[in-house]
Each structure stands twice: as structure tokens, then as C-alpha cells.
Amino acid sequence: MNWDVTDFAVFGALVIGVGVTYTLAARKSGNTAYRFAVGIALLGAFLLVWINGAVGIIGNESNDANMMYVGVLAVGVIGAIIARMQPKGMSRALYATALAQALVAVIALIAGLGSTGPAWPRDILLLTGFFAALWLVSAWLFRNAARHQIPAGTAQEE
């Protein structure tokens, strides 16, 4: 793969975007589980965009079916907005993201999308499992963070 200026710019923008987002989200809570959950979710989003843009998951990077993964990320982002980054809601948003990830794979496999690729359907199945696992681990960590969250309006004992 020969990188040009655009590739470096996109990679740089992704890294900066993930870094800024993590910094802002991690400030939301001092809870370690919450911070790890945010980090894993952002890692998943970064890798999904990067892999999909570089080589594609369904067929190759020029296969329009890969645009379905934008929907996976949209589920996560919209879920985070609705949840207002609160851990209980974020857990639900990441479970929904994992479901969306699996749904894209089911659609691709049933429709035979990318079937001309050299490693079809192995690539779709392996990467779907990998990304779903990231979303599910993040959801589980958010759920743990919600359990240890101090309710608003209660004073901490010192």
C-alpha cells in the first residue's frame, strides 16, 4: 500500500479525534472501568474506520457495501448522545452497536456481498467477531462503571 498525503492526513485526523474524544470523555468520570470502556470503544471505532478505509471488510475498500459500517458507528454515536455519556446508557449503546455490527455481517452474508473476495466469508466473520467483542467488552465495562457510580446529590464520605 502506497500512502499519499491524503492517507497521512486522514490517519492524523483519526488519531487526533480519538485522542481529544478520549480526553473529554475520560474527564466525565474518575472510574477506571469507565475510562477503559471509553478507550476500548474508541479503539474499536478507530480500527473499524481505518481497516474499512484501507482494505475494506466486505470485499475490498471500493465496495459500497462497506458503507453499512457507517451505520454501526452511527448507532454508537447516537446512543452515546442519548445516554449523555452516562455509564448505564453507554452500556446499552454499546450492546446496540454490537448488534448492529452483527446485523451488517448477516446482511452481507445473506446477500453474498463481497463474495468475489479471496477470503470470503472468513474475513467478514472474523472481523465481525473481533469488533463485536470490542463493543461487548466496552458495554460490560460501562455496566460495571454504572454499578460503582455515586448517585448525584449524595455526599462522598471522606
C-alpha positions as CSV (number, residue, x, y, z in Angstrom):
1,M,0.0,0.0,0.0
2,N,1.4,3.3,-1.0
3,W,0.4,6.2,1.3
4,D,-0.1,9.6,-0.1
5,V,-0.6,12.9,1.7
6,T,-4.3,12.3,2.0
7,D,-3.8,9.0,3.7
8,F,-1.5,10.6,6.3
9,A,-3.9,13.5,6.8
10,V,-6.8,11.1,7.4
11,F,-4.8,9.0,9.8
12,G,-3.6,12.1,11.7
13,A,-7.2,13.4,11.9
14,L,-8.4,10.0,13.2
15,V,-5.6,9.8,15.9
16,I,-6.2,13.4,17.0
17,G,-10.0,12.9,17.0
18,V,-9.7,9.7,19.1
19,G,-7.3,11.4,21.5
20,V,-9.4,14.5,22.0
21,T,-12.6,12.4,22.4
22,Y,-10.9,10.2,25.0
23,T,-9.6,13.1,26.9
24,L,-13.0,14.8,27.1
25,A,-14.9,11.5,27.9
26,A,-12.4,10.4,30.5
27,R,-12.9,13.7,32.4
28,K,-16.5,12.6,32.8
29,S,-15.6,10.0,35.4
30,G,-12.7,9.1,37.6
31,N,-13.9,5.5,37.5
32,T,-11.3,3.2,35.9
33,A,-13.9,0.9,34.3
34,Y,-15.5,3.9,32.7
35,R,-12.1,5.1,31.3
36,F,-11.3,1.6,30.0
37,A,-14.8,1.3,28.4
38,V,-14.3,4.6,26.6
39,G,-10.8,3.6,25.4
40,I,-12.0,0.3,24.1
41,A,-15.0,1.8,22.3
42,L,-12.8,4.5,20.7
43,L,-10.2,1.8,19.7
44,G,-13.0,-0.2,18.1
45,A,-14.3,2.9,16.2
46,F,-10.8,3.9,15.1
47,L,-10.0,0.4,13.8
48,L,-13.3,0.0,12.1
49,V,-12.8,3.2,10.2
50,W,-9.1,2.5,9.5
51,I,-9.5,-1.1,8.3
52,N,-12.6,-0.4,6.3
53,G,-11.0,2.6,4.6
54,A,-7.6,0.9,3.9
55,V,-8.6,-2.6,2.7
56,G,-12.4,-2.9,3.3
57,I,-14.2,-5.6,5.2
58,I,-16.8,-6.6,2.7
59,G,-14.8,-7.3,-0.5
60,N,-12.3,-4.5,-0.9
61,E,-12.2,-0.8,0.1
62,S,-14.1,0.2,-3.0
63,N,-17.1,-2.0,-2.3
64,D,-20.0,0.3,-1.5
65,A,-21.4,-2.4,0.9
66,N,-18.7,-1.3,3.4
67,M,-20.7,1.9,3.9
68,M,-23.0,-0.1,6.1
69,Y,-20.3,0.2,8.8
70,V,-21.1,3.9,9.0
71,G,-24.4,2.8,10.4
72,V,-22.6,0.7,13.1
73,L,-20.7,3.8,14.2
74,A,-23.9,5.9,14.0
75,V,-25.6,3.6,16.4
76,G,-22.8,4.1,18.9
77,V,-22.6,7.8,18.5
78,I,-26.3,8.4,18.6
79,G,-26.5,6.0,21.6
80,A,-23.8,8.0,23.4
81,I,-25.6,11.3,22.7
82,I,-28.9,9.8,24.0
83,A,-27.1,8.4,27.1
84,R,-25.4,11.7,27.7
85,M,-22.3,9.6,28.3
86,Q,-23.7,8.1,31.5
87,P,-22.4,4.6,32.0
88,K,-25.7,2.8,32.2
89,G,-26.9,4.3,28.9
90,M,-23.5,3.8,27.3
91,S,-23.7,0.1,28.2
92,R,-26.9,-0.1,26.3
93,A,-25.5,1.9,23.4
94,L,-22.5,-0.4,23.0
95,Y,-24.7,-3.5,23.2
96,A,-26.8,-2.0,20.4
97,T,-23.5,-1.3,18.5
98,A,-22.5,-4.9,18.8
99,L,-25.9,-5.9,17.5
100,A,-25.6,-3.5,14.5
101,Q,-22.1,-5.0,13.8
102,A,-23.6,-8.5,13.7
103,L,-26.5,-7.3,11.5
104,V,-24.2,-5.9,8.9
105,A,-22.4,-9.3,8.7
106,V,-25.7,-11.1,8.4
107,I,-26.9,-8.8,5.6
108,A,-23.5,-9.2,3.8
109,L,-23.5,-13.0,4.1
110,I,-27.2,-13.4,3.0
111,A,-26.8,-11.1,0.1
112,G,-23.4,-12.5,-0.9
113,L,-21.8,-9.1,-0.7
114,G,-18.1,-9.3,-1.2
115,S,-18.3,-12.9,-2.3
116,T,-15.7,-12.4,-5.0
117,G,-13.1,-11.6,-2.4
118,P,-10.3,-14.1,-1.8
119,A,-11.2,-14.8,1.9
120,W,-15.0,-14.5,1.8
121,P,-16.8,-15.2,4.2
122,R,-13.9,-15.7,6.6
123,D,-12.9,-12.0,6.7
124,I,-16.4,-10.9,7.4
125,L,-16.9,-13.5,10.2
126,L,-13.6,-12.9,11.9
127,L,-13.7,-9.1,11.8
128,T,-17.4,-9.1,12.9
129,G,-16.4,-11.3,15.9
130,F,-13.5,-9.1,16.7
131,F,-15.4,-5.8,16.6
132,A,-18.5,-7.3,18.3
133,A,-16.2,-8.5,21.1
134,L,-14.7,-4.9,21.5
135,W,-18.2,-3.4,21.7
136,L,-19.4,-6.1,24.2
137,V,-16.3,-5.7,26.4
138,S,-16.8,-1.9,26.4
139,A,-20.5,-2.4,27.2
140,W,-19.6,-4.7,30.1
141,L,-17.1,-2.2,31.5
142,F,-19.7,0.6,31.3
143,R,-22.1,-1.6,33.1
144,N,-19.5,-2.2,35.9
145,A,-18.9,1.6,36.0
146,A,-22.6,2.2,36.4
147,R,-22.7,-0.2,39.4
148,H,-20.0,1.8,41.2
149,Q,-21.3,5.2,40.3
150,I,-22.1,7.5,43.2
151,P,-25.6,8.8,42.8
152,A,-25.9,12.5,42.0
153,G,-26.7,14.6,45.1
154,T,-25.1,12.3,47.6
155,A,-22.1,13.4,49.5
156,Q,-19.0,11.3,49.4
157,E,-17.6,10.2,52.8
158,E,-14.1,11.4,53.5
